Amino acid sequence: MADPLDLTHLRTLVTIADTGGFRRAADALHLSQPSVSQHIRLLERRLKLSLLEKDGRGSRFTADGQRLLVEARALLSVHDEMLARFAPVDHQRISIGSTEHSADGLLPELLGVLRAAYPETYLHFRIDRSTTLTDSVLKGALDFAVVLGGNGDPVGSEVGELGLRWVAGPRWQLPCPPEPISLVAFEEPCGLRRRAVQRLTELGYEVSVTAESGNLDGVLAAAKAGLGIALLPFHTAIPEGVAEVSALPAMGSIDVRLVARRGLPHDIERTAVDTITAHYRSVTGRRLRGVA
């Protein structure tokens, strides 16, 4: 019998394809980049095939790599579904995900409501990006998550909205089109980034992404440093160190959605939806009263 393939190495291969590179795969898997490279080398050594090859500053899958990627996705899907069927049901734990944009102000309120409704239950929180959180919910790793819309087909239930604002460092100067404009944004995949690039292009700018980050702190730090303009949703006031760029057209808002795993008890999902919806209505009401 041939030696079996290592599922961890196959998952690394799939993550490289899903995230677009070794560095992003390392971030997603919480590994070092050398570890990710080692996983691929071990797969290539085991199969005696070249799976990825250099492509400029990055890499691309070979024909054999593409073939293995298809098989790896199918194998990991069956493996994960099997684990889910045999996983013990834990009624004493609720795992909740939230984006950084939604966490401020919302999570303390949601925590209080869930603790009152389920006093014997352990609550576990995870802060991450919308695409990662949605994937975790669909795989059953999270019970539910509060995510931003704007990434492909809408998922889950709409529970609120956040206003979008152009922000930059206080000394940053807005160029006149068709001059180039510098954008700081989240790493792909990101609906906000695509939305910003599209609107700035429509305004006649040549858009250059000069800084990118996988988290909100990184994007804000780049904006504060004057590296470019950012399009971001804000739950409360704009943080210190950046200022709103009001000379650009308003971008409206982005929907906030709650995504729940299949099989989550209806009472837990209903409690979360009601609490989060009430929270965003309250925030909208305070904002409107402030404008008035």
C-alpha positions in Angstrom: 0.0 0.0 0.0 1.4 3.4 -1.0 2.1 5.9 1.8 -0.9 8.2 2.3 -0.8 11.9 1.5 -0.7 14.3 4.5 -4.1 16.1 4.7 -2.4 19.1 6.3 -0.2 19.5 3.3 -3.2 19.2 0.9 -5.1 21.8 3.0 -2.0 24.1 2.6 -2.2 23.6 -1.2 -5.9 24.6 -1.3 -5.3 27.6 0.9 -2.6 28.9 -1.4 -5.1 28.7 -4.3 -7.9 30.3 -2.2 -5.8 33.2 -0.8 -3.6 33.9 -3.9 -0.1 33.1 -2.6 2.2 31.6 0.0 2.3 34.7 2.3 -1.4 35.0 2.5 -1.8 31.3 3.0 0.6 31.4 5.9 -1.5 34.2 7.5 -4.7 32.3 7.0 -3.3 29.1 8.4 -1.4 30.8 11.2 1.9 29.3 10.0 5.2 30.8 8.9 5.9 31.2 5.2 8.8 28.7 5.4 6.4 26.1 6.8 3.9 26.6 4.0 6.8 26.2 1.4 7.9 23.0 3.2 4.4 21.5 3.0 4.5 22.0 -0.8 8.0 20.6 -1.2 7.0 17.5 0.8 3.9 17.0 -1.5 6.1 17.4 -4.6 8.7 15.0 -3.2 6.0 12.5 -2.3 4.2 12.7 -5.7 7.4 13.3 -7.7 5.6 16.2 -9.5 6.1 19.9 -9.7 3.0 21.6 -8.4 3.8 25.3 -8.5 6.3 27.3 -10.5 7.7 30.8 -10.5 5.6 33.5 -12.2 7.4 36.8 -12.0 7.4 37.8 -8.3 4.8 35.2 -7.5 4.0 31.6 -8.4 1.3 29.7 -10.4 0.0 26.2 -10.4 1.4 23.8 -13.0 -1.0 21.5 -14.9 -0.3 18.7 -12.4 -0.8 21.2 -9.5 -4.2 22.1 -11.0 -5.2 18.5 -11.2 -4.2 17.8 -7.6 -6.0 20.9 -6.4 -9.3 19.6 -7.8 -8.7 16.2 -6.1 -7.6 17.8 -2.8 -10.7 20.0 -2.6 -12.9 16.9 -3.0 -11.0 14.9 -0.5 -10.9 17.6 2.1 -14.6 18.3 1.7 -15.5 14.6 2.3 -13.0 14.6 5.3 -14.6 17.7 6.9 -18.1 16.5 6.4 -17.2 13.2 8.1 -15.7 15.0 11.1 -18.8 17.1 11.4 -21.1 14.1 11.5 -19.1 12.5 14.3 -18.3 15.6 16.2 -19.9 15.6 19.7 -22.7 18.1 20.1 -21.7 20.8 22.6 -24.7 22.6 24.0 -22.6 24.5 26.5 -20.7 26.6 24.0 -21.6 29.3 21.5 -18.9 30.4 19.1 -19.5 33.9 17.6 -17.5 35.7 14.9 -17.5 39.4 14.1 -15.6 41.7 11.8 -13.5 44.5 13.4 -15.9 47.1 12.0 -18.9 45.5 13.8 -17.2 44.5 17.0 -16.9 48.0 18.6 -20.0 48.6 20.7 -21.9 45.6 19.4 -20.1 42.7 21.1 -20.5 43.9 24.7 -24.2 44.3 24.2 -24.6 41.0 22.5 -22.5 39.4 25.2 -24.8 40.7 27.9 -28.0 39.5 26.1 -26.6 36.0 25.5 -25.3 35.6 29.0 -28.7 36.5 30.4 -30.5 34.1 28.1 -28.0 31.2 28.4 -26.3 31.6 31.8 -24.7 28.2 31.7 -23.2 28.6 28.3 -19.6 29.4 27.5 -19.3 32.2 24.9 -16.3 32.2 22.5 -15.6 35.1 20.2 -13.4 35.4 17.1 -12.6 38.6 15.3 -11.7 38.2 11.6 -12.5 39.2 8.0 -16.0 38.7 6.6 -14.9 36.2 4.0 -13.0 34.1 6.5 -15.8 34.2 9.1 -18.5 33.2 6.5 -16.4 30.3 5.4 -15.9 29.2 9.1 -19.7 29.3 9.7 -20.4 27.3 6.5 -17.9 24.7 7.7 -19.5 24.6 11.2 -16.5 26.0 13.0 -18.5 29.0 14.2 -22.2 29.1 15.3 -22.8 32.5 13.8 -21.0 35.6 12.6 -21.7 39.2 12.0 -20.2 40.1 8.6 -20.2 42.9 6.0 -22.1 42.5 2.8 -20.7 43.4 -0.6 -18.8 40.1 -1.2 -20.7 38.3 -4.0 -24.1 36.9 -3.4 -25.8 38.0 -0.1 -25.7 35.4 2.7 -27.6 35.2 6.0 -30.0 37.8 7.3 -29.5 41.6 7.1 -29.3 43.0 10.6 -28.1 46.6 10.0 -25.9 48.9 8.0 -22.7 50.9 8.5 -22.0 54.3 6.8 -19.0 54.3 4.4 -16.6 57.2 4.5 -13.5 58.2 2.6 -10.7 58.9 5.2 -7.0 59.8 5.0 -4.2 61.3 7.1 -4.8 64.9 8.0 -2.0 66.1 5.7 -3.0 64.0 2.7 -4.0 66.1 -0.3 -6.7 64.9 -2.8 -5.3 65.1 -6.4 -7.3 66.2 -9.3 -8.2 63.7 -12.0 -6.8 62.3 -14.2 -3.8 62.4 -11.8 -2.9 59.1 -10.0 -4.6 58.6 -6.6 -3.1 56.4 -3.9 -5.5 53.9 -2.2 -4.9 51.9 1.0 -7.2 48.9 1.4 -7.7 45.4 2.7 -6.1 42.5 1.0 -8.2 40.7 -1.6 -10.8 39.3 -1.6 -12.5 42.5 -0.4 -15.7 44.0 -1.7 -14.9 47.4 -0.2 -11.6 47.6 -2.1 -13.3 46.7 -5.4 -16.0 49.3 -4.7 -13.4 52.0 -3.9 -11.4 51.2 -7.1 -14.5 51.3 -9.3 -15.7 54.6 -7.9 -12.4 56.4 -8.1 -11.9 55.0 -11.7 -15.3 56.4 -12.6 -14.2 59.8 -11.3 -11.3 59.7 -13.7 -8.5 58.8 -11.4 -5.7 56.3 -12.1 -5.9 54.2 -9.0 -2.8 52.7 -7.3 -3.0 50.5 -4.2 0.0 51.7 -2.3 -0.6 49.8 0.9 -2.7 46.8 1.9 -3.4 44.9 5.1 -5.4 41.9 6.4 -6.8 43.9 9.3 -8.4 47.2 10.1 -5.5 48.4 12.3 -3.1 48.0 9.4 -5.3 49.9 6.9 -5.8 52.8 9.4 -2.1 52.9 10.2 -1.3 53.3 6.5 -4.0 56.0 6.1 -2.7 57.9 9.2 0.9 57.7 7.7 -0.4 59.5 4.6 0.1 56.6 2.3 -3.3 57.1 0.6 -7.0 57.3 1.0 -9.2 54.5 2.4 -12.9 53.7 2.1 -14.1 52.3 5.4 -17.3 51.6 7.3 -17.6 53.1 10.7 -19.7 52.0 13.6 -19.0 55.0 15.8 -16.9 58.2 15.3 -13.9 58.3 12.9 -10.8 57.4 14.9 -8.1 59.9 15.8 -5.3 60.3 13.3 -7.5 60.3 10.2 -10.0 62.8 8.7 -12.9 62.4 6.4 -12.3 63.4 2.8 -15.6 65.2 2.1 -14.5 66.4 -1.4 -15.3 63.0 -2.8 -18.8 61.8 -3.5 -20.6 60.0 -0.6 -20.5 56.2 -0.9 -23.7 55.5 1.1 -23.6 52.5 3.4 -22.8 48.7 3.5 -25.1 46.1 4.9 -24.3 44.1 8.0 -25.4 40.5 7.9 -25.7 37.6 10.4 -24.7 34.2 9.0 -25.7 31.2 11.1 -24.5 27.6 10.7 -26.9 24.9 9.6 -28.5 23.3 12.6 -28.0 26.1 15.0 -31.0 26.1 17.5 -33.6 28.6 16.3 -33.8 30.3 19.6 -30.1 31.2 19.6 -30.2 32.5 16.1 -33.4 34.5 16.8 -31.9 36.0 19.9 -28.8 37.1 18.0 -30.8 38.6 15.1 -33.1 40.5 17.4 -30.3 41.9 19.5 -28.1 42.9 16.6 -30.9 44.5 14.7 -32.0 46.5 17.7 -28.4 47.6 18.3 -28.0 49.0 14.7 -31.4 50.7 14.8 -30.3 52.4 18.0 -27.0 53.5 16.4 -28.8 54.8 13.3 -31.3 56.7 15.5 -28.5 58.4 17.5 -26.7 59.4 14.3 -29.9 60.9 12.9 -30.6 62.8 16.1 -27.0 64.1 16.0 -27.5 65.3 12.4 -30.8 67.0 13.3 
